[in-house]
Amino acid sequence: MNSLADECTPFKQEYDACFNAWFSEKYLKGSTTDECASLFKKYQACVKKAIKEKGIDMEQLNKPVLDTPEEKQKPTS
């Protein structure tokens, strides 16, 4: 699956590969040291920049909806 922005896809793929290897080879065997944090931060920074450039409202993305009356409302166009 590609990222929100094409320029972020390589960061996502690199992070996904790191995470999948870490999870299956280390985490499931007891190691909880996050070895992919730096890759995640690069990907996250790219996505945040893309969100801003696309004019997506971060407050709306972070707004809690579950267990509120808004959860049952139909989305607006």
Distance bins in CASP14 RR format, pairs under 12 A and 6 or more apart:
PFRMAT RR
TARGET T0000
AUTHOR 0000-0000-0000
RMODE 2
METHOD distances of the structure
MODEL  1
1 8 0 0 0 0 0 1 0 0 0 0 0
1 9 0 0 0 0 1 0 0 0 0 0 0
1 12 0 0 0 0 1 0 0 0 0 0 0
1 13 0 0 0 0 1 0 0 0 0 0 0
1 16 0 0 0 0 1 0 0 0 0 0 0
2 8 0 0 0 0 1 0 0 0 0 0 0
2 9 1 0 1 0 0 0 0 0 0 0 0
2 10 0 0 0 0 0 1 0 0 0 0 0
2 11 0 0 0 0 0 1 0 0 0 0 0
2 12 1 0 0 1 0 0 0 0 0 0 0
2 13 0 0 0 0 1 0 0 0 0 0 0
2 16 0 0 0 0 0 1 0 0 0 0 0
2 47 0 0 0 0 0 1 0 0 0 0 0
2 50 0 0 0 0 0 1 0 0 0 0 0
3 9 1 0 1 0 0 0 0 0 0 0 0
3 10 0 0 0 0 1 0 0 0 0 0 0
3 11 1 0 0 1 0 0 0 0 0 0 0
3 12 1 0 1 0 0 0 0 0 0 0 0
3 13 0 0 0 0 1 0 0 0 0 0 0
3 14 0 0 0 0 0 1 0 0 0 0 0
3 15 0 0 0 0 1 0 0 0 0 0 0
3 16 0 0 0 0 1 0 0 0 0 0 0
3 42 0 0 0 0 0 1 0 0 0 0 0
3 43 1 0 0 1 0 0 0 0 0 0 0
3 44 0 0 0 0 0 1 0 0 0 0 0
3 46 1 0 0 1 0 0 0 0 0 0 0
3 47 1 0 0 1 0 0 0 0 0 0 0
3 48 0 0 0 0 0 1 0 0 0 0 0
3 49 0 0 0 0 0 1 0 0 0 0 0
3 50 1 0 0 1 0 0 0 0 0 0 0
3 51 0 0 0 0 0 1 0 0 0 0 0
4 11 0 0 0 0 0 1 0 0 0 0 0
4 12 0 0 0 0 1 0 0 0 0 0 0
4 43 0 0 0 0 0 1 0 0 0 0 0
4 44 0 0 0 0 0 1 0 0 0 0 0
4 46 0 0 0 0 1 0 0 0 0 0 0
4 47 1 0 1 0 0 0 0 0 0 0 0
4 48 0 0 0 0 1 0 0 0 0 0 0
4 49 0 0 0 0 0 1 0 0 0 0 0
4 50 1 0 1 0 0 0 0 0 0 0 0
4 51 1 0 0 1 0 0 0 0 0 0 0
4 52 0 0 0 0 0 1 0 0 0 0 0
4 53 0 0 0 0 0 1 0 0 0 0 0
4 54 1 0 0 1 0 0 0 0 0 0 0
4 55 0 0 0 0 0 1 0 0 0 0 0
4 56 0 0 0 0 1 0 0 0 0 0 0
4 61 0 0 0 0 0 1 0 0 0 0 0
5 11 0 0 0 0 1 0 0 0 0 0 0
5 12 0 0 0 0 1 0 0 0 0 0 0
5 43 0 0 0 0 0 1 0 0 0 0 0
5 45 0 0 0 0 0 1 0 0 0 0 0
5 46 1 0 0 1 0 0 0 0 0 0 0
5 47 1 0 0 1 0 0 0 0 0 0 0
5 48 0 0 0 0 0 1 0 0 0 0 0
5 49 0 0 0 0 1 0 0 0 0 0 0
5 50 1 1 0 0 0 0 0 0 0 0 0
5 51 0 0 0 0 1 0 0 0 0 0 0
5 52 0 0 0 0 0 1 0 0 0 0 0
5 53 1 0 0 1 0 0 0 0 0 0 0
5 54 1 0 0 1 0 0 0 0 0 0 0
5 55 0 0 0 0 0 1 0 0 0 0 0
5 56 0 0 0 0 0 1 0 0 0 0 0
6 12 0 0 0 0 0 1 0 0 0 0 0
6 13 0 0 0 0 0 1 0 0 0 0 0
6 46 0 0 0 0 0 1 0 0 0 0 0
6 47 0 0 0 0 0 1 0 0 0 0 0
6 50 0 0 0 0 1 0 0 0 0 0 0
7 42 0 0 0 0 0 1 0 0 0 0 0
7 43 0 0 0 0 0 1 0 0 0 0 0
7 45 0 0 0 0 0 1 0 0 0 0 0
7 46 1 0 0 1 0 0 0 0 0 0 0
7 47 0 0 0 0 1 0 0 0 0 0 0
7 49 0 0 0 0 1 0 0 0 0 0 0
7 50 1 0 0 1 0 0 0 0 0 0 0
7 53 0 0 0 0 1 0 0 0 0 0 0
7 54 0 0 0 0 0 1 0 0 0 0 0
8 14 0 0 0 0 0 1 0 0 0 0 0
8 15 0 0 0 0 1 0 0 0 0 0 0
8 16 0 0 0 0 0 1 0 0 0 0 0
8 39 0 0 0 0 0 1 0 0 0 0 0
8 40 0 0 0 0 0 1 0 0 0 0 0
8 42 0 0 0 0 1 0 0 0 0 0 0
8 43 1 0 0 1 0 0 0 0 0 0 0
8 44 0 0 0 0 1 0 0 0 0 0 0
8 45 0 0 0 0 1 0 0 0 0 0 0
8 46 1 1 0 0 0 0 0 0 0 0 0
8 47 1 0 1 0 0 0 0 0 0 0 0
8 48 0 0 0 0 1 0 0 0 0 0 0
8 49 0 0 0 0 1 0 0 0 0 0 0
8 50 1 0 1 0 0 0 0 0 0 0 0
8 51 0 0 0 0 0 1 0 0 0 0 0
8 53 0 0 0 0 0 1 0 0 0 0 0
8 54 0 0 0 0 0 1 0 0 0 0 0
9 15 0 0 0 0 0 1 0 0 0 0 0
9 16 0 0 0 0 0 1 0 0 0 0 0
9 43 0 0 0 0 1 0 0 0 0 0 0
9 46 0 0 0 0 1 0 0 0 0 0 0
9 47 0 0 0 0 0 1 0 0 0 0 0
9 50 0 0 0 0 0 1 0 0 0 0 0
10 16 0 0 0 0 0 1 0 0 0 0 0
10 17 0 0 0 0 0 1 0 0 0 0 0
10 39 0 0 0 0 0 1 0 0 0 0 0
10 42 0 0 0 0 1 0 0 0 0 0 0
10 43 0 0 0 0 1 0 0 0 0 0 0
10 46 0 0 0 0 1 0 0 0 0 0 0
11 17 0 0 0 0 0 1 0 0 0 0 0
11 18 0 0 0 0 0 1 0 0 0 0 0
11 36 0 0 0 0 0 1 0 0 0 0 0
11 38 0 0 0 0 0 1 0 0 0 0 0
11 39 1 0 0 1 0 0 0 0 0 0 0
11 40 0 0 0 0 1 0 0 0 0 0 0
11 41 0 0 0 0 1 0 0 0 0 0 0
11 42 1 0 1 0 0 0 0 0 0 0 0
11 43 1 1 0 0 0 0 0 0 0 0 0
11 44 0 0 0 0 1 0 0 0 0 0 0
11 45 0 0 0 0 1 0 0 0 0 0 0
11 46 1 0 1 0 0 0 0 0 0 0 0
11 47 0 0 0 0 1 0 0 0 0 0 0
11 48 0 0 0 0 0 1 0 0 0 0 0
11 49 0 0 0 0 0 1 0 0 0 0 0
11 50 0 0 0 0 0 1 0 0 0 0 0
12 18 0 0 0 0 0 1 0 0 0 0 0
12 19 0 0 0 0 0 1 0 0 0 0 0
12 36 0 0 0 0 0 1 0 0 0 0 0
12 39 0 0 0 0 1 0 0 0 0 0 0
12 40 0 0 0 0 1 0 0 0 0 0 0
12 42 0 0 0 0 1 0 0 0 0 0 0
12 43 1 0 1 0 0 0 0 0 0 0 0
12 44 0 0 0 0 0 1 0 0 0 0 0
12 46 0 0 0 0 1 0 0 0 0 0 0
12 47 0 0 0 0 1 0 0 0 0 0 0
12 50 0 0 0 0 0 1 0 0 0 0 0
13 19 0 0 0 0 0 1 0 0 0 0 0
13 20 0 0 0 0 0 1 0 0 0 0 0
13 39 0 0 0 0 1 0 0 0 0 0 0
13 42 0 0 0 0 0 1 0 0 0 0 0
13 43 0 0 0 0 1 0 0 0 0 0 0
13 46 0 0 0 0 0 1 0 0 0 0 0
14 20 0 0 0 0 0 1 0 0 0 0 0
14 21 0 0 0 0 0 1 0 0 0 0 0
14 36 0 0 0 0 1 0 0 0 0 0 0
14 38 0 0 0 0 0 1 0 0 0 0 0
14 39 1 0 1 0 0 0 0 0 0 0 0
14 40 0 0 0 0 1 0 0 0 0 0 0
14 41 0 0 0 0 0 1 0 0 0 0 0
14 42 0 0 0 0 1 0 0 0 0 0 0
14 43 1 0 0 1 0 0 0 0 0 0 0
14 46 0 0 0 0 0 1 0 0 0 0 0
15 21 0 0 0 0 0 1 0 0 0 0 0
15 22 0 0 0 0 0 1 0 0 0 0 0
15 23 0 0 0 0 0 1 0 0 0 0 0
15 34 0 0 0 0 0 1 0 0 0 0 0
15 35 0 0 0 0 0 1 0 0 0 0 0
15 36 1 0 1 0 0 0 0 0 0 0 0
15 37 0 0 0 0 1 0 0 0 0 0 0
15 38 0 0 0 0 1 0 0 0 0 0 0
15 39 1 0 1 0 0 0 0 0 0 0 0
15 40 1 0 1 0 0 0 0 0 0 0 0
15 41 0 0 0 0 1 0 0 0 0 0 0
15 42 1 0 0 1 0 0 0 0 0 0 0
15 43 1 0 1 0 0 0 0 0 0 0 0
15 44 0 0 0 0 1 0 0 0 0 0 0
15 45 0 0 0 0 0 1 0 0 0 0 0
15 46 0 0 0 0 0 1 0 0 0 0 0
15 47 0 0 0 0 0 1 0 0 0 0 0
16 22 0 0 0 0 0 1 0 0 0 0 0
16 23 0 0 0 0 0 1 0 0 0 0 0
16 36 0 0 0 0 1 0 0 0 0 0 0
16 39 0 0 0 0 1 0 0 0 0 0 0
16 40 0 0 0 0 0 1 0 0 0 0 0
16 43 0 0 0 0 1 0 0 0 0 0 0
17 23 0 0 0 0 0 1 0 0 0 0 0
17 24 0 0 0 0 0 1 0 0 0 0 0
17 25 0 0 0 0 0 1 0 0 0 0 0
17 35 0 0 0 0 0 1 0 0 0 0 0
17 36 0 0 0 0 1 0 0 0 0 0 0
17 39 0 0 0 0 1 0 0 0 0 0 0
17 43 0 0 0 0 0 1 0 0 0 0 0
18 24 0 0 0 0 0 1 0 0 0 0 0
18 25 0 0 0 0 0 1 0 0 0 0 0
18 26 0 0 0 0 0 1 0 0 0 0 0
18 27 0 0 0 0 0 1 0 0 0 0 0
18 34 0 0 0 0 1 0 0 0 0 0 0
18 35 1 0 0 1 0 0 0 0 0 0 0
18 36 1 1 0 0 0 0 0 0 0 0 0
18 37 0 0 0 0 1 0 0 0 0 0 0
18 38 0 0 0 0 1 0 0 0 0 0 0
18 39 1 0 1 0 0 0 0 0 0 0 0
18 40 0 0 0 0 1 0 0 0 0 0 0
18 42 0 0 0 0 0 1 0 0 0 0 0
18 43 0 0 0 0 0 1 0 0 0 0 0
19 25 0 0 0 0 0 1 0 0 0 0 0
19 26 0 0 0 0 0 1 0 0 0 0 0
19 27 0 0 0 0 1 0 0 0 0 0 0
19 34 0 0 0 0 1 0 0 0 0 0 0
19 35 0 0 0 0 1 0 0 0 0 0 0
19 36 1 0 1 0 0 0 0 0 0 0 0
19 37 0 0 0 0 0 1 0 0 0 0 0
19 39 0 0 0 0 1 0 0 0 0 0 0
19 40 1 0 0 1 0 0 0 0 0 0 0
19 43 0 0 0 0 0 1 0 0 0 0 0
20 26 0 0 0 0 0 1 0 0 0 0 0
20 27 0 0 0 0 0 1 0 0 0 0 0
20 28 0 0 0 0 0 1 0 0 0 0 0
20 35 0 0 0 0 0 1 0 0 0 0 0
20 36 0 0 0 0 1 0 0 0 0 0 0
20 39 0 0 0 0 0 1 0 0 0 0 0
21 27 0 0 0 0 1 0 0 0 0 0 0
21 28 0 0 0 0 0 1 0 0 0 0 0
21 31 0 0 0 0 0 1 0 0 0 0 0
21 35 0 0 0 0 1 0 0 0 0 0 0
21 36 0 0 0 0 1 0 0 0 0 0 0
21 39 0 0 0 0 0 1 0 0 0 0 0
22 28 0 0 0 0 1 0 0 0 0 0 0
22 29 0 0 0 0 0 1 0 0 0 0 0
22 30 0 0 0 0 0 1 0 0 0 0 0
22 31 0 0 0 0 1 0 0 0 0 0 0
22 32 0 0 0 0 0 1 0 0 0 0 0
22 33 0 0 0 0 1 0 0 0 0 0 0
22 34 1 0 0 1 0 0 0 0 0 0 0
22 35 1 0 1 0 0 0 0 0 0 0 0
22 36 1 0 1 0 0 0 0 0 0 0 0
22 37 0 0 0 0 0 1 0 0 0 0 0
22 39 0 0 0 0 0 1 0 0 0 0 0
22 40 0 0 0 0 0 1 0 0 0 0 0
23 29 0 0 0 0 0 1 0 0 0 0 0
23 30 0 0 0 0 0 1 0 0 0 0 0
23 31 0 0 0 0 0 1 0 0 0 0 0
23 32 0 0 0 0 0 1 0 0 0 0 0
23 34 0 0 0 0 0 1 0 0 0 0 0
23 35 0 0 0 0 0 1 0 0 0 0 0
23 36 0 0 0 0 1 0 0 0 0 0 0
24 30 0 0 0 0 0 1 0 0 0 0 0
24 31 0 0 0 0 0 1 0 0 0 0 0
25 31 0 0 0 0 1 0 0 0 0 0 0
25 35 0 0 0 0 0 1 0 0 0 0 0
26 32 0 0 0 0 1 0 0 0 0 0 0
26 33 1 0 0 1 0 0 0 0 0 0 0
26 34 0 0 0 0 1 0 0 0 0 0 0
26 35 1 0 0 1 0 0 0 0 0 0 0
26 36 0 0 0 0 0 1 0 0 0 0 0
27 33 0 0 0 0 1 0 0 0 0 0 0
27 34 0 0 0 0 1 0 0 0 0 0 0
27 35 0 0 0 0 1 0 0 0 0 0 0
27 36 0 0 0 0 0 1 0 0 0 0 0
34 40 0 0 0 0 1 0 0 0 0 0 0
34 41 0 0 0 0 0 1 0 0 0 0 0
36 42 0 0 0 0 0 1 0 0 0 0 0
36 43 0 0 0 0 1 0 0 0 0 0 0
36 44 0 0 0 0 0 1 0 0 0 0 0
37 43 0 0 0 0 0 1 0 0 0 0 0
37 44 0 0 0 0 0 1 0 0 0 0 0
38 44 0 0 0 0 0 1 0 0 0 0 0
38 45 0 0 0 0 0 1 0 0 0 0 0
39 45 0 0 0 0 0 1 0 0 0 0 0
39 46 0 0 0 0 0 1 0 0 0 0 0
40 46 0 0 0 0 0 1 0 0 0 0 0
40 47 0 0 0 0 0 1 0 0 0 0 0
41 47 0 0 0 0 0 1 0 0 0 0 0
41 48 0 0 0 0 0 1 0 0 0 0 0
42 48 0 0 0 0 0 1 0 0 0 0 0
42 49 0 0 0 0 0 1 0 0 0 0 0
43 49 0 0 0 0 0 1 0 0 0 0 0
43 50 0 0 0 0 0 1 0 0 0 0 0
44 50 0 0 0 0 0 1 0 0 0 0 0
44 51 0 0 0 0 0 1 0 0 0 0 0
45 51 0 0 0 0 0 1 0 0 0 0 0
45 52 0 0 0 0 0 1 0 0 0 0 0
46 52 0 0 0 0 0 1 0 0 0 0 0
46 53 0 0 0 0 0 1 0 0 0 0 0
47 53 0 0 0 0 0 1 0 0 0 0 0
47 54 0 0 0 0 0 1 0 0 0 0 0
47 56 0 0 0 0 0 1 0 0 0 0 0
47 58 0 0 0 0 0 1 0 0 0 0 0
47 61 0 0 0 0 0 1 0 0 0 0 0
48 54 0 0 0 0 0 1 0 0 0 0 0
48 55 0 0 0 0 0 1 0 0 0 0 0
48 56 0 0 0 0 0 1 0 0 0 0 0
48 58 1 0 0 1 0 0 0 0 0 0 0
48 61 0 0 0 0 0 1 0 0 0 0 0
48 62 0 0 0 0 0 1 0 0 0 0 0
49 55 0 0 0 0 0 1 0 0 0 0 0
49 56 0 0 0 0 0 1 0 0 0 0 0
49 58 0 0 0 0 0 1 0 0 0 0 0
50 56 0 0 0 0 1 0 0 0 0 0 0
50 58 0 0 0 0 0 1 0 0 0 0 0
51 57 0 0 0 0 1 0 0 0 0 0 0
51 58 1 0 0 1 0 0 0 0 0 0 0
51 59 0 0 0 0 0 1 0 0 0 0 0
51 60 0 0 0 0 0 1 0 0 0 0 0
51 61 1 0 0 1 0 0 0 0 0 0 0
51 62 0 0 0 0 0 1 0 0 0 0 0
52 58 1 0 0 1 0 0 0 0 0 0 0
52 61 0 0 0 0 0 1 0 0 0 0 0
54 61 0 0 0 0 0 1 0 0 0 0 0
55 61 0 0 0 0 0 1 0 0 0 0 0
56 62 0 0 0 0 0 1 0 0 0 0 0
57 63 0 0 0 0 1 0 0 0 0 0 0
60 70 0 0 0 0 0 1 0 0 0 0 0
60 75 0 0 0 0 0 1 0 0 0 0 0
60 76 0 0 0 0 0 1 0 0 0 0 0
63 70 0 0 0 0 1 0 0 0 0 0 0
63 71 0 0 0 0 0 1 0 0 0 0 0
64 70 0 0 0 0 1 0 0 0 0 0 0
64 71 0 0 0 0 1 0 0 0 0 0 0
65 71 1 0 1 0 0 0 0 0 0 0 0
65 72 0 0 0 0 1 0 0 0 0 0 0
65 73 0 0 0 0 1 0 0 0 0 0 0
65 75 0 0 0 0 0 1 0 0 0 0 0
66 72 0 0 0 0 0 1 0 0 0 0 0
70 76 0 0 0 0 0 1 0 0 0 0 0
END
